[in-house]
């Protein structure tokens, strides 16, 4: 097939939520169906429009499907490609056409996860590991990094994480699906409020640490995590002003592929400083940290 942007999108839709089938040859009446199944009307109408542009036939939209019947189009679509869940393959496309294939596929198969200060990502679950690897390689052509992890037997998940990569996805791929488009915008905008407002006065600073930090009972430390290294560096500077040393750790990568950092503060010394209101010199504090 000679692909343009419309046919690339049609192919992506069919690999994601479509089917291209004919009834058994033993039956008297033959039919050849090409259809997209989806609950979103905008996607069904987009498939309908692109199908008409390419094939000159306007599929019917009925009960969550956009369906056409044509023996000629069936054979044209299946001559080189399969659309079964375990078998589909991403065709060789120019970057201009590839982005339309990826968008159609993600419009149907993906979801946007938004957990502020923890995870913002675009995810796809798929039973076709080979196909999913080809999607990952295609995203890399637009500078978008992603990871693939096995979720369970015969199921893999592709994840696009981190501000830079989801912004590139929005810029180069995007969503036509209105809910996913809005959720992606929310996920990107949520990063704008991720700069910490760190108090400078000691009492308020210690309260801030207890409210934002997590206690590691085994290590007797309070740990603060952030995807922005500058937050922890600024906090480290304020702590040093009061003779409180800390350890900046990282960068680390979480299971979703996002980079984050950690500032570790000895809990016993923090409590001592809070109660006594007096500075402890750097050497004593380092020794205290080393003995904990």
C-alpha positions, 0 to 999 in steps of 0.5 A: 500500500502507498501510505499517506497520513490518512491511510497511516492513521487508518492502519493505526486505528485498525491495529489498536481497536479495529478489525478486518474480517470476512465470514467463513468461505463455507457460508453461502453469503459472503461479507467483508467487514472493516471496522473501528470499535470505540466509545468516543464519537470524535475518533469514530468520525475521524476514522470515517472521514479518513476512510472516505478520503482514501477509499471513497466509501463512507463507513456507517457509524452505529453502536460504538462502531464505524463499519464499512463492507468491501471485498476490494478494500478488505483484500487491499488492507490485508494483502501485506498486513494483519490486524489481529492483536498478537500479529499486527506490525507497524508499517515503514512510514515517513516521520510525517505519516508515522506521527498519524499512525502513533496518534491513532494508536495512542488515541485508542489504546493509551491512558494518561496517568496523573499523580502529582509529585509522584507520576505523570505518564502516558501508558499503553498495555499490549499483548503484542510485544514485537509490535510494542517494541516497534512503537517504542523505536518509532517514538525515539524518532521524535526524541521521545524516550519510553520503557517497556515492562512485562505486566503479567504473562502475555501482557506488556506496558509501554510508558512515557514518563518525565516532563521532557518526554511527555511535552515532546509527545504533546508537541509531535504526536498529541491526542485527538481524543478530547479527554486524553488531550485535556489530561495530558495538558493537566499533567504537563501543567502540574509540573509548574507548581513543583517548586518548593516554597522553603521557609528560612526561619529555623522553626518553620524550616524544621516544621516544613521538613517534618511535614514534607519528609518521610521517616526511615525508622531503620536508618533513623533519617528523615528523607525528602524526595523531589524530581527537582534537584534545585529544591533539595539543594536550596533546602540543604543550604538553609539547613547548613545555616543552622549547623545541620548537615545533610546528604544529597543522594541521586539521581535515581530512577523510579520504576516508571523511568522518572529521575528523582533525588533525595535529601537525607537528614539525621532525625536525632540531630534534627530533634536535638537542634529543635529542642536546644535552639543551638548550632552544632558544629559541622564536624560533630554533626558529620560524626553523628550522621556516621554513627547512626 
